Amino acid sequence: MSLTDKQEMFCREYLIDLNASQAAIRAGYSPKTANRMGSENLSKPDVAQRIIDLKSERNERVEVNADYVLRRLIEIDQMDVLDIMADDMSIKPVSQWPASWRRYLSGFDLAEMFEGRGEEREMVGNLKKIKWPDKVRNLELLGKHISVQAFREQAATSLTGKDGGPLEVALLSREEYRQARREMLEDDDC
């Protein structure tokens, strides 16, 4: 089944912000029905496949793929504070920073510090704060990317019976269950 012109436009608009309601409005659907139409369009197999195809085409155009993401995560992991600081703890000029620091810096605050008031006010220094990316989060993403299980939250429970044998399963009547429960609660030291 081929898409209507409006559905094709919806698919293209959806890639802008991944917001189905806004994509529907931009594609020409009524704002009153945009939420419903966006949801309906996403649930249609032909529309969903077209969105996948358009994303794939875009990724090829901009050359973004799993390798690209992995390379960037590795760059962040290998960022070293010595790349941007001198031995006297002063910050090197930004023009001397490696590209990875210029690209992935999370924040940079610069504040001038003054002493005195009015005309006697004099700048005595600069306060520089640099925030780099969250290295632990970056390692988690790296680990997930290459299927390292260390960061995956897993809860594996193994139940065994006496001496490691199989569990004994018993069918209890409602009254037997209540009695067993009462006994367990009485034995509880909490």
Summary of the structure (lengths in Angstrom):
residues: 190
radius of gyration: 30.0
end to end distance: 64.4
largest distance: 90.4
contacts: 407
relative contact order: 0.07
helix: 56%
strand: 11%
